Amino acid sequence: GAVVSQHPSWVICKSGTSVKIECRSLDFQATTMFWYRQFPKQSLMLMATSNEGSKATYEQGVEKDKFLINHASLTLSTLTVTSAHPEDSSFYICSARDARGLVGELFFGEGSRLTVL
Amino acid sequence: GESVGLHLPTLSVQEGDNSIINCAYSNSASDYFIWYKQESGKGPQFIIDIRSNMDKRQGQRVTVLLNKTVKHLSLQIAATQPGDSAVYFCAEIGMDSSYKLIFGSGTRLLVRP
């Protein structure tokens, strides 16, 4: 089956540093990837839609300068949390849509847990 | 606005019983609905989906019911097993150009042995 890999799976960083999270589709091409954030005991909140070769579309309330998204190839999207602060600590999850598949066919990564000290 | 849960209600069931998990979705224009299972520290796993032109779909031990009139979705799990313990989310896709997947509030299912 289709696999989406996220790296790192967990990261701890100091306040003020930037952290990059990668999302890769391992066996399919993904023209669209989605980035979600999930706080403890809450649902997944969509942050942005990442489209290959174009700028990401951010959801209302999500700072695009804070959460930089790059989708430079059909198999890789990156999320960079810039100048991270403790309130950015969360579980970040990506999903990818197979370019050849159905609209509803999304594959999720295993998530990246960010802890900002 | 988007439907995002602020807390997770819990459903506790006895092993072997049937479970029913409910979800209210927000967008009447949504065309496609999916149930996901999420175990602690992991990404969501697809369980079953249903299109808006259907009101029921069955899978292995699971059934999804869709009531578009009241924007309600339910997931029925037959003969619930300990391995079913997880958080369950419904999600919806609107048929606009972005085809964004928006998650609803989740429910934690606890299966008592």
Interface residues (C-beta under 8 A of the other chain):
Chain A: V4 Q6 T32 F34 Y36 K41 Q42 S43 L44 M45 L46 T49 T57 E59 F91 I93 S95 R97 V103 G104 L106 F108 G109 E110 G111 R113
Chain B: E2 V4 G5 L6 H7 L8 Y32 I34 Y36 G41 K42 G43 P44 Q45 F46 D49 F89 I93 M95 S98 Y99 K100 L101 I102 F103 G104 S105 G106
